[in-house]
Amino acid sequence: MTGTVHTLVGAAVGSFIRSKPLAFASGIVSHLIADVIPHRDVDPMIDVPVAVAALVGIAEKYGTDSPEFWGAVGGAIPDIEHAIAECGLDYKLFPTHIDDGKYHGKETA
């Protein structure tokens, strides 16, 4: 899934939860679930600015102290691994990102 989708799904999940820490954790779980759904990723040059814009929009609408915002952050944060990989460090910790993308991205479509 793209970072934008993870951000928006995390915000949606967070909207059902009152606790910010639980919304953050639920956003991370939503990332895992979305990654195992067959999908195709878009070019990071498009996705990253749109995901950041989505996160800024969520912050402006709901505030940075809201469960929606923290759900969005939780949904997006596992993809930081992809940014680290783009910098030349092959570091994968998130379960759906390991094993050569077996459970993530184009390989699932």
C-alpha positions, 0 to 999 in steps of 0.5 A: 500500500502507498504511504498515502493510503496508510496515512488515511486508513490510520486516521480513519481507524484513529477516529473510532478510538479515544486514546491517542496511544491506542490510535497510534498502535491501531494505525500500525496494525492497520498498516500490517493489514493493508500490506497483505491486501494485494496491491501495487505501489506508486512511485515514491516521488509521487506518494511521499509528497501526497502522504505528507500533505495528507498528514498535514491536512489531518493535523490541520483538521483534527489537530496534532493532539487527536486520535485521528492524527496519531492513527495516521502517524501510526499507519505511516510510520512503518514505511520509514523503513522504505525511506531508509532503504532508499538511502542505501541501508537495507534495514527491514523490521516491520513484518510485511516488509521483510523476506524480499517484499513477499508480503508487500507491494507489487509482489502481492498484486 
